[in-house]
Amino acid sequence: MTDSPWPLLALAWDALWPGRLGIVPVRDAGPGDLRPMIRWEGDGPLLGADRIRGFAHAHPEAAGFAIVLDDSRWGGPRLGCVDDDSGKHDPGQFSRPKPLGGYRESTRSGGTHDLFRYRTSLPPGVPSRVTGLGGFVDVLVGGLMYVAPTVNRGRGEYRVLVGLDAPIPEFDAVGLALDAAAPWLRDAWRAAIRGSPTAGPGTTVRVDPRAVPSGAAEVLLRMKESGRAGELVAWIAGHTTGDSRDFALCFALAGHAVVAGANAEQVREIVNCPHPEWAPGPSLDRTIARMRTRPPAGVAALLRYGEGQAAAAACPEPAYHPVRNDLASLARRWRVRR
């Protein structure tokens, strides 16, 4: 068998539901790009220890594996996952989900996966993957989920925090699991399913309707014109780089750049961070798509960071001087009297 530890972990997963949990080996196609090595949706995943061992012998180059979350078609479990990405996104006004008490792992980008089982099938029309709740939580109850010890070159790896010796918690419905994770999460999930314009997938922010900026300089100008928060992030972009600033601030800069109408190349230039998260490709495209599902960071969020405080000191707000002879106000009062 290959020297990689993934087959041993895959066999441990299979031992929980022998021959009923779908295992899908994956290959590393570059930063942010893990791809299944089998046609799992058409031909089926690997089911059972013998198939897992056989594939591992034949394909030592596999970078890890994923599990199929809803295995009910093979008599297996319905698994769900609360995917918390606040390791790379500012949670803002929302509380981070709590561990559910069972299997837990860290993800390749600094987040966490918490697994749970649910007994009832999803109602018709409910999507199996709802992303961007609160801007940083994904609820996954179908499709594939990459698990430890999968490695993504240049991006990171999945690591076990609480192993399979801990029982995976079981709930009567997905919503009950979300209640246990965070009080706000179930409502946000329901709103996303209904297509609410304030949560989950879909446009939640108004992107600048003008043509794509001619370059990063125009993006910065639009950011400054957008308001106080835009002025602060424009200063941060011009005076810091991703080598030194807090990693979460890179996403704050990207969010304002996206709202200003920046394309992917301009977002990368504004963020100016060497982390593979910002490398060109599918991962960056997904990050930008996520930015369109939440309002950009406000002033209060930016002031949590030293860079935001430095920006506020360097860009003082103009003093407010009330206009004494407000003719418009006088005219309104005159109309009321008449």
Buried (B, 14 or more C-beta within 10 A) or exposed (E): EBEBEBBEBBBEBBEBBEEBBBBBBBBBBBBBBBEBBBEBEEEBBBBBBEBBBEBBEEEEEBBBBBBBBBBEEBEBBBBBBBBBBBBBBBBBEBEBBBBBBBBBBBBBBBBBBBBBBBEEEBEEEBBBBBBBBBBBBBBBBBEBBBBBBBBBBBBBBBEBBBEBEBEBBBBEBBBBBBBBBBEBBBBBBBBBBEEBEEBBBEEBBEEBEEEBBEEBEBBBBBBBEBEEBBBBBBBBBEEBEBEEBBBBBBBBBBBBBBBBBBBBEBBBBBBBBEBBBBBEBEBBEEBBEBBBBBBBBBBEBBBBBEBBEBBBEEEEEEEEEEEEEEEEEEEEEEEEEE
